[in-house]
Amino acid sequence: MGYDRSTAMFSPDGRLFQVEYAFEAVRRGWTAIGVRVKEGVVLVAEKRRTAPLADMEQMEKIMKIDEHIGASSVGLGGDGRILIDYARLVAIRHRLLYGERISVEYLTRQVCDVMQSYTQFGGVRPFGVAIILGGVDDRGPALFVAEPSGQYFGYKAVALGSGSGQAYDVLEKEYNEDMSLEDAIKLALKALLRSTEQKPTADLIEIGVIDVKTAQFRKLSKDERAKLLEQIQ
């Protein structure tokens, strides 16, 4: 009975139920997709209208971490906001201290160190969020996912959230590491549309891109998103 009430208590079969509950929060979150190709990295995320008068343009699901890194959180929004702010702080400290941009993997590891620390102390709970971090560093394009347990993995393509199963079906069938960045955007968008039941509009989708040539993160405008939706449909 008490094994699911404490982060610091293992069940007899070696499970931490609080961590598993955090993963469940991620599985119930809004869908986000990341795709890495030789020309760069693409992040695509859905937004859901939480109130009739909600301003969807002010709702961010894809955020800029540094000039060369973007991220999207899936799960509890408040937890994601805190970790995104922490990632920004780590990135700017690294740039000021060493005079160079931080690598995507090192940044992911720093975020995961914080997430893992919240799985081993009483009186706290794990972060109910997973974060997709994508960018272009000295090693080239990189795509990682920081999990609630504090573990992280690198991916060529990944989908998180409530529609991840349907999105993975598309990614596994059509992904090609040699595809162009534009094709990667269309693939990620196609996978997202397959995973959601809501009517796709430019207001309900966000797209972030980091091109190898410029190593600069940018978010596509509403007109660009609308044009891509027309091409996909």
N, C-alpha and C positions, 0 to 999 in steps of 0.2 A: 504493500500500500504506500509506503513512504519513499520508494525508489524514484518516483517521478516528481518528488517535491524538492529535491536537492540536486544541485549541479555537481556536487562533490561526492555523491554516493553512487557506486556502481550497483547494478542489479546482479543477482547470482549468475546470470549468463553473460556478464561483462558488458552490459549496455548502459549508456547514459541517456535516460529518457528525455531529459530536458534538451539535449542536443538533437535528438530525433524530432522533438516537437518544433525546434527551430527549422529543421529541414522541411517539415510539413508547411510551415509558414511560407517558405520559398516556393514550394510546389503549388501553393494557392495564389501566388502573386501574379501580377500582370506580366505577360510574356515579353521577354527580351531575347535578342539573337545577336550573336557575333560571328563574323566570317573573316578569316585571314587568308589572303592570297599574296602572291609575290609583289603585286603593285600596291598593297596597303591593307588596311583593316576597315571593316564596316561594322557599325553598331546600329541596330534597329530595335525600337521598342514601341509597344502599344500604350495608349492612354485611354482610360475609361472615364466617361462623364459621371462624376459623383453627385452632381446637383444640376438641375435644369439651367441655372444661370452661371455655372462655373466658367471661368475664362480659361479655355484649354491652352492658349498660347503661354500662359503664365505657369502652367504645370510642366515641370521638367522631369523627364525620365532618362535623358542622356545628358551627362554633365562633362564639362571640361575640367581636367585635373591639372594639366600643364600644357604648354604649347603643343606637345607631341603625343599627349595621352588623353583619351576620353574614357568614360565609364558609365555603366548603367546598373542600378541596384534593383533587385527583385526580392520582394517580401515586405517586411514592415518598413514603411516609408521613413519614419522617424529614425530608425536604426541606420538605414541607408544614408540619410543626410549626415549623421554624425561621422560615419566612417568616410564618406566622401570628403568632408571638411578636413578630417585627419589626413587623408591621402594628399590633399592639396598642400597642407602644412609640411608634410614630409618632403614633397617634391620641391617646394620653394626653399626649404632649408638645405636640401642637397645641392640645389643650384647655387645658392649663396655661399655655401661652405667650400664646395669643390670646383665651382666655376664650370660645371657641365650639367647636362640634362640627366635625370635619373633614368635607369633602365626600367622597363615595364615589369620584369620579374622581381627586381629588388623592391620596387614599390609595392607589388602584390605581397611579397613576403613580410614587409613591415606592417601592412594592414592585417595580415593573417596572424601576426604575433599578438596583436591586440585582441583579435577575435578568439584566439586560442586561450588567452589568459582568462577570458570570461567563462570558460568551461571547467575550470579547476578550483574555483573558490566558492565557498558558501556565501549566501546573501546577495548573489548576483545571478543573472540569467544570461544564456548565450544570446548573441545578436541574431534576431530572426530574419536574416537577410543574407543573400549571396550577391557578389558584385562581379560583373564582367568588366575587365580592364583590357583595353586595346590601345596599341600605339605603335610608333616607329622609333626605335632607338638605334644604337650603334651596331646592333646585331641584325637589324632589319625589322620587318613587321612582327608583332608579337600579340598574342591573345591569351589571357589567363582568366581563371575564375577563382575567386576567394570564397570558400565555403564557410558555413556557420561553425564548423568544427575547428577552423583554423588551418585546414589543409588547403592547398591550391594545386591546380593542374593547368597545363598548357593545352590549347586546342587549336585545331584548324578551323573548326566550326562548332558552335555550341548554341543551345537553346535552353532557357530557364523559364519557369513559371507554369501557369495552369495549362497553357497550350503547347508545352514543350514536346509532348509525344507526337502530335501531328506535324510540328515544325521539323522535328528530327527526320520524319519520313521523307520530307522534301530534301533536306540537306544531305542525307545519306545517299539518296538516289542521284542528285544532280550536282553535288559539289565536285569541283575540279581545281586543284591548287594552281593550275596554269591559266585559269580564266582571268579576264580583265577585271579591273576594279569596278567598272560600270556593270559588268555581268554579275559580280559579287553582290552589288547593291540590289540588283533585280532579284537575285536568288534569295537573299535575306528577306526582302519584301514579300516575295512569293510565299516563303515559308511562314511568315507572320500572318499573311492573309489566310493561309490554310488553317492556321491555329485559332482564329478568332471567329466568333459568330456575329459580331457587330458589323454594321455596314462600314466598309473602309472609306475613310475620308482623310484628307490631308491634315485636318485638325486633330485626328486621333492617332497619329503616327509621328514618331521622331526618328530622324536618321542622322548619324554622325559618321564622318569619314576622315581617315588619316592616310594621305597619299605618301608613298615612299619618296617621290620626287621633291616634295616640299617639306615633308615631316611636320606638317601643321594640321592640327585638329580643326575641323569646321563642321557646323551643322547645316544641313540643307534647308533652304527657305521653304515656305509654304507653297510657293509656285513650283519649285523644283519637285517637291513631294507630290503635288497634284499631277504634274506631268508624268512622273514615274508610275503613278497609280493608273493613269490612262493607258500607258504602254503595257503594264502587266495584265490589266483586265481586257 
